[in-house]
Amino acid sequence: MTDKKKKKRRSYKKKRYTVPIILLVLVIAFRLYLPTLVKNYVNKVLADIPGYYGQVEDIDIALYRGAYVIKGMYLNKVNAKTQVPFLKFPKSDISIEWKSLFKGKIVSEIIMYNPEVIYVFEDQKQPTEGEEANVDDWTKALTDIVPLEINNFEAYNGKLAFVQLQADPNIDLFINDLDLTAKNLRNVVEKERTLPSPITARGVSIGNGKVAIDGNINLIKEIPDMDVSFSLEEANVTALNDFTRHYAGLDFDRGTFGLYSEVAIADGNLKGYIKPLLIDTKLIGKDDGFLGVLWEGFVGLFKFILKNQGTDTLATRVPLEGDLNNVEAGVWPTVFNIFENAWIKAFKGEIDDDIDFEDAFNDPNLTKEEKRELRKKRREQRREKRKEERKNDTTKGFFGRLFDGKEKENDNSK
C-alpha cells in the first residue's frame, strides 16, 4: 500500500470518529443551554404582557420523561407607581401525560405546588397608547408557555385571595390550603359523556371555614358547560368585619357564616342559586361610635325579625338565571326566601341538590309554563327518591337494632 493511500485511510478514520464526536458535543452543549433558552423565552413572554410584568427564577428540564419544571415564577399587575402581586407559582411541573399516548392523544399534565392567585379589585395601570391590561393577554401567555393542550391539572397547598387595597383597612378575603384536581380536560377518555371532566377542590377560608367544590365540566366547547356545587361552612363571621364594615357599616361580635351554591351552564345558559347563612350572630362591637351603635342596633332589630327563631339562622336563597352576558339575580324571590326562612321553614346548612345540568338548557320549543312544569316534575321525582332513601334507611335501622337486640339476648343466654 502506497503512502498516499495510507494517508487517505487515516484521514477517513479521523473523519469517521470526528463527526460523531462533534455532533455529540453539540447535542450536550444544546442540552446544557436548553434550560437557559427556555427560561429566556418564558421571561420574554411574561415581560411583554400589556399591563403586567413577570419572570421565572429557574427552569429544569427532564427529557427522559418529557417534562420541565418552572421554579419561582411570578406575574405582577402594573399600576402607575408600583407592581401589585397577582400570580405566584413557586414550583410547576409540566410534562407529557404518558397514559394518554396509548389513547392516541398527545396532551400534557400540570402539577403546581403552593400556587397563589391574588385578585385585586382596583383598576390597573392607566393604559398607554396601544397598551391595555386584558385578561385574555395573560391567560394566552400562560397557555403559550405550555406547548401541549392540558388534560390533567393538579394544585396543592394553594391560595386564592380577593383583595381591595383602597379600603381602610384593606379587605382580604382568601382561601388557604387549597387542593384542586381537574381531570380529562381535553376529553381523552369517556368521550360520550356530556360533562367528561370531573373537578374537586378543598380548602380553608377566612375565618377557618371549610370550602368544598365538586362537579363536572366540559372545556372543549367555546362556552364551557358545567354542573358545579360550592359550599363554605362554619366560618367565623367576625373575620368578615373589614368587609362588612366597609360596605355596610356593620361589625359582628360573634357567629358563624356559611355559603352554598349550585351552578349549571348549558349552551351558554346559566341556572343556579347562592344561599348565604348567618348563624347565632351578634352585632355591635365595643369600639363603635354613637352612630355606628345606632345603625347596628337598627340592623340587629331587623335581623331579629327576619331570622328563624328556632335555629337562630338568618338566610336567603338568591336565584341566578340567564345567559353568561346577562346573569341576573331574582330580587323578589330573594326577598320572599328571607321571609320563608324566618317564618315558614329554616334553610338547612347544606347544598340543596336541586339544580341539574338539564335545568340550564334553554329549549326554544318549550314555553315558560312547560319549563316550569318540567322543573316541578323533576323536583317531585327527586323528592320521591329522597323519601324512598330515608324509608330504606329507617327500615335498615329498625332491622339493625332488632338484630343487635337478638345478638345481645344470645350473649346473655350464654
Steps between C-alpha positions, in 0.01 A plus 500: 500500500642836399553787743233701323237232558602461865459875557154492342395208720624672818317816394178303444528335841547838666192640324297191590560563871523877491152562355314294765707659776419848372130412478510356853669813633239718327214292644649522852558874461143549374367294791699708747384824341137387453378605849647847446340519155159402638541734798580796272198419282265477801636821652448682171140375477425611858671837465310586179146462642330845489426627851695217667858404573636158591815285514617151596801416717602169350388219269603135526447265206457121522508367145467137612140566611417783263470759775630829627467663841450877530625644830431839653255625239303818573277742315421846638239754399657836420343829608629854460734484801576140589435132434228303678549122548253299292632149428772315690594145401801376704513164324311376193563157348392484134529167322355276231212288630638165396185297559317715243751396233344153508166669422652668193515848660809713565402719796665635812445499873591772748565462872544821701633529853409795728349715221350838590245705307426847639222694330508873572170685453653839415543608137840421359755712318366789298553368148740680273439518126471148359536341845220379725487237776273220383418163652528338158863614473633333813292182463622459140860565611482231766350245262770583243761396758350150492557362148232229531132515592444440873304186587574462870550781753586471869582765759606440860512733801388795289357839590222701333448855625277798415651827620379859504793731577311829500279394790609602851600255633577293191246228420655155462270205430690179443501122479813325630620138491325462166531159332345481153484232233346518153525191281432412136478866396564418132250214504755223435281239671122470550441690177128422500435682830342844477716624789816286479733691733460455879624781723545501879649749743541529878632789703476722808341843473536818698359431845612133475198397295496173306490550122395228256447503122371198310369461150557418136587729209553495126779734385497382140215735414560869432266582790570219751215292638504415869310369799683614814417536869676720757479504878661707774419382852563607859698817430543744790295799388719748691771436241274682250485820704737696274276412206164561672622820667616644167186413301224499763641674809449183707715317754434147620577413860448125452340238276572276205455548129418253223459523125356237266458510126424285197558615144416326173598638158380346174548659157577835662185497715549515877275385783584477866480663840707648783389431857673698779436421869577689821475280810487617864642842408520808720560856381637815668868506585637673809708759311221642282398864520146618577383496137659161446324358805171655389527355147604157623218504754249569222645221285501270802129562552434436130708181522304386808170537315619311192703219654362156571458499880521120529841466337624860552575515126469791260511373144373545149534339161596718204400339167724554198372455147582630153772492237861560593489858376193585706494302826232642726401428856125492561418782745153395612587129540792611718273713721241223522765246597608722791150493645454133413809414703391723789134403532431189291800269513866529582747451219732209566875555514568284197487496121138464387592262217211619284692650206575257218695552181174456304353800683741731318385404152300773331269303271329746262228242428369515858284778643565644845208302639634176350847567640345570842304175488810309391702639790213425739487141376875459548479641854220257583706211365797606711273541805356153454850359459613662826190369681574151375862528614390619846247218517769246414733650759223480764425138409867408511531676835202311645625159391850594606379581852287185504801291394717665763237428764489132409878483511496646851236245609714215367803637679307523828365148463854373458 
